[in-house]
Amino acid sequence: MLQYESELEISRILVGWYETYKRELPWRETRDPYIIWISEIILQQTRVVQGLEYFLRFTERFPDVASLAVAEEDEVLKYWQGLGYYSRARNLHAAAQQIMNDFDGVFPRTREEVLSLRGIGDYTAAAICSFAYRLPYATVDGNVFRVLARLFDVDLPIDVGEGKKYFTALAQSLLDERRPDLFNQAMMEFGALQCVPKSPDCECCPLNGKCLGLAARRVERLPVKSGKTVVKPRYFNYLYIHGQGMTLLSKRTGNDIWRNLYEFPLIETERAVTWEELSGMAVFQELFDGIEKVEITREYVAKKHVLSHRVIYPVFYEIRVDSFSESMEKYLKVPDDRVGEYAVSRLIQSYLEVRDGLLF
């Protein structure tokens, strides 16, 4: 690890840079652990510019632990709609109830207690404890991994246990324990604005004289990851079935993506299929058995929908019926003008926007 004087110098430079260039953000103006928690969860998979609007809307509706805990999950998911990774919203809701039940409604104050909350891992616990309570825990997110890997020219993969452990210890060794909150914010902001993933402006970097990765001309190759994630293609055929002023919806269950969100009846196939192939399948014919009039009014091939481990190739078929079959009784019948009130995935939301005339 570094000598003490060098550690202090790096900390001093980072904090000085931060105080000059930091973005003014609402969660940086408070020590309320609840507000900090919400911001950290939203920003886990979302850039600040996109997450800010969601943060403001979410905290206006759920301003504290109690209001979030008593809300219905469907409403929480609706306010999360568009952010993706909906398990984050479900975990927030469950953890809020946990705080009310296990901590008498008071947000826990120790790292161990914060870690006991559903959906909170090492990074989020360190962030809450550091920003809300000024406890000396280093926050290590993607930005911090990148800064440290380049600054010290470390080629350990950041996505394996050994690498994560090394970088966490390295970040902890740099931490200014007198002001851990300020140092952590500075380190993450530096990675977000200065030491960016592609084509960083190293000439104007205040740490360029200390950056071993720059000296070795390896900045663009750092940090290192062990390998690419295997992405699985999936083929979704959505049936937007409506008639008699009602639309059919289904609530996703199980451990698959988008759990507890609503969607149209879905037939998933192993490959892309035509309408003729789809309508000839037994599952399709069973669904429409006994209905006299079935009219397909629109077929819409949407853009592929990319998730972290999957690529979804969706097709939407709008189908008007004059009645509903017995097989359709398992679906929820919703008045056409109330479909928008239900929490849906970003994919379904995008289709509804298209259908409402934005692109058609």
N, C-alpha and C positions, 0 to 999 in steps of 0.2 A: 504494500500500500504506500501512499504518499507520505512525505514528511509533513509535519504539522504546519510549518510556515507556508508550504505550497498549497495545502488544503485551504488555509485561511485566505490566501490570495485568490484562488479560484472562486471561493464563496463571495469574496468582496467584489470581484469583477461581475459575477452573475447578478448579484443583488443590485449593483449599480446600474447594470444594463436594464434590469427589470423595472426599476423605479423610473427610468427614462422612457421605456417603450411599451410598458404593459398596457393591455386593453382594459378599459373600465367595464367591469361585468358585475351584475347584481350580487352574485354569490360571493364575490370578494369583498363586499361591503358589510358582511355580517359574520358573527360567530355562532349563529344558530345552527346546531348540528343537523337539524331536520332539513333546513334549506340547503346546506352544504351537501348532505346525503343525496337529496333529489338531483342537484346539479351534477354530482359525480356519476350517478347512475345514468342520467340522460346522455352525458358526454362520453360514456364508455364506447359507444359505437356510432357516435354522431359528432360532426364537426360543430364548433361553437356557433358559427354563423347560422347553421340550421337549427341547432338545439335551443338557442335563446328564446325564440318565439314559443316553443313547446314548454320550456321551463316557466315562462311568465304565465302562460295559460294554465298549466298544471298547478302551480303554486297559488294562483288566484282562486281556483276551485277547491284545492286541498291545501290550505295555508299552514296546517299543523298536523301532527301525528294523529290526533283524535279524529279530525275530519276525514283523513284518508282511511283510518281503520274502520269507521262505520259505513263507508261507502260500499255500494254493490260492486262486485268485480266487473260486471259488464260496463258500468260507468267509468271505472278506472281505465279499462281497456279502450273505451271510446276516446278518452282524453289523451291516450297514448298513441292513438291511431296515426299512422304515417311515420312513426319513429322506427318501426321494425323491432326485431328481437323482443317479442312480447313477453317472454319469460321475465324480463326485467320488471315490467309493470306488475305481473303476478307476484313476484318476489317482494316488491315494494309494499304491495297491499298486505301480504302475509306478515312481513316484518313489522309493519305498523301495528297490526293486531297483536303481534308478539310483544311489542313495547308496551302496549296498553295492558296486556295480561301479566307479563313477567316483570315489568319494571314500573308498574303503577303509572304508566303514561309518561314517564320521564326518560328522555333519550339517554342511554347508558354512557358512562364517562371513561371507562377503561377500554383498552384495546381488546382484551379478552372478551368483555361483554359485548362490544361492538361486533366482534367476529362471530358471536353466537347468533346474530341476526341472519335471517334467511337471505341468501343472495349476496352477502357481503364477504369478500375475500381479503387477502392481505393488502392489496393496493387501496381498496376503498376504505378499509379500516384505518390504514395509515393516514389517508387524506383527511378523513373526518377528525381523527384524534389530533392531527397536526394543525389543521385550519381552525377547528372549533376550540380546542383545548390547549394548543401550543405544546403538545407532547412530542418528544424527540424521535419521531419515526419518519424515515425517508420514504417518499412516494416514488415508485418506479413504474411508470407507464411506458407506452411506446416511444414517446418523445424522449424520455430519460434514457431508455435503452440506447437510442440513437446517439444522443450527446455523449454518453459515457463510452460507447464503443469507438467512436471517432476520436474523442479527446485522448483516450489512453491506448488507441490502436489495438483493441481486443477483438479477436476473431472467434471467440466462443459463441456458439449458436444461442440466440436469445430465447428460443422456443423449446429448450430442453432444460431439465432440472438443474444440471451443473451450471449452465450459463445464467439462469435466473438467480441462483443462489450467489454466484460470483458478483453479478451486477448489483444485487440488493446490498451485499456487504460493502461494495465499492461506494454506492450512493450513501450508505450509512456513515462511512468513514469521512465523507465530505460534508456531512450535515453540520450546519452551525446550530448547536443545541440551544444557543441563546435566543435564536429566532427561527425555529424550524419551519414555521408556517411561511415566512417570507422566502427562505431558501428554496423550499419545495415548489412554491409558485414560480419562482424565478427559473428554476431548472426546467420545469414543464413548459413555461412560456417561451423560453429560449429555444427549446426543441420545436415548438409549434411555429415560431416566427422567424428565427434565425438559422438554426441548424436543421433545415427542412430536408425531407427525404431526397428530393431530386434537385440538382444544380444549386446547392447552397452558396451564398455569397461569402466565400471564405476570406476574400480580401478585406472585407469590412467587419469581420468577426473579431470581437474584443479578446477572444481566446486563441487567435490564430498563432500566436507566438508560443503557446503551450500545447497545441494540438499535435499529438504524435501521428494521428491518422493523416493529417494534412502533410506533415513532413515526409511520410512514407508514400504519399500520393495514393492513398487507399480510401479517401473519404466516400467516393461514390459506391464502393463495395461494402461499406459498413453501415449498419450492423449485418451480421451473418445469420441466416436461418437454416435449419437443418434440411428442409425440403418443402416442396409445394404440397398443399392440401389437395387430396383427390376429390374432384368435383363430380357429383353424380347428376346426370340429366334425368329430368322427370317430365312427363307429358300429361298436362291437366286439360281435360275437356269439361268446361263448365256449361251447365244447362240453366239458362236464365228463363225459368218457367213461370209464366204468369197468365192469369185469366180471372174473370169475375172481380176485377179490382184488387186481386191479391197476388203476391209474389212468394215463391217458395224459398226458404232459407234453411241452412243446416248449420249446426254448431259443431265445430271441430273438437274432437276429444282424443284421448290417448296421449302418447308421448311424441307425436309427430309435430312438424312445424305449425305455428299459428294456433296452438291449443286454446280452446275456449273463444276463438273468434268465429264470426259468422261468414258464410259463403253460400253460393248457389249450389244446388246438387252437382256433385262432381263424379265423373268417371275418369279414373286414371288409367292410362294405357302404357305399355312397355315401349311404344314408339309412336311417332306421329301417325295419325290415322285420318282418313277422309270422312266426310259426313256419311257417305254410303256405308263405310265400314263401321262407323260408330253406331248408326241407327240399326244396323243388322246384328248388333251384339245382344246376347240374351239379357244382360242387365238393363239395357236400354228398352228392349221390348217389354220386359216385365214392368218397368216403371210406367210405361204409357199404355199398358194393357187395359182395354175397356173404354178408352177415350175415343169418341167418334171423330172429333176434329182436332188435329194437331198441325199447326202451321209454323214453320220456321221462317221468321221474319228478318233475321239478320245473322250473319256469320262474321265474327271479328277475330282475326289472328293477331294477337297482341305481341309486342316485343318480348323477347326472352327476359325473364325475371331472375336476376342473379342474386343468390344468397351465398353465405360463407362456404357451405359444403354442397350446394346444389345449384343447378341451373334449371329453371322451370320454363317449359315451352307451353304457353297457354293459348287455348282457343275458346272463345265464348260463342255459344249458340243461343240466340233469343228465340224462345218458342212460346207461341200463344196457344192456349187450350180452352176448350169450352166447358171443361169439368176437370176434376182431379180424381185420379185413380186411387184404389185402396193402397197401393204401394207408396203413394205420395203422402199418406197419413203420418208417416214418421217424420216428415219435414214440418217446419214452422211456417204457418201461413201469415204473412205480414201485409197490411195494406200497402199498395204501391207507393203512396206518398210518405211512408214511414220507414222505408228501407234504409234511408240515410241515417236513421237514429241508432243503428246497430253497429257495433265495433267490428270492423272488417280489416283484412290485411291490406297493405299498400297496393298489392296487385288488384284486388277487387275495387278498392277506392279509385284507382286510376281508370279502370274500365267504366265505372259509374260516371266519372267525370267526362270520359269520352262519349258515353251514351247520351249524356244530358246536353250534348251539342257542342262541346268544345272543339271536337275534331270531325265529327260526322257532318 
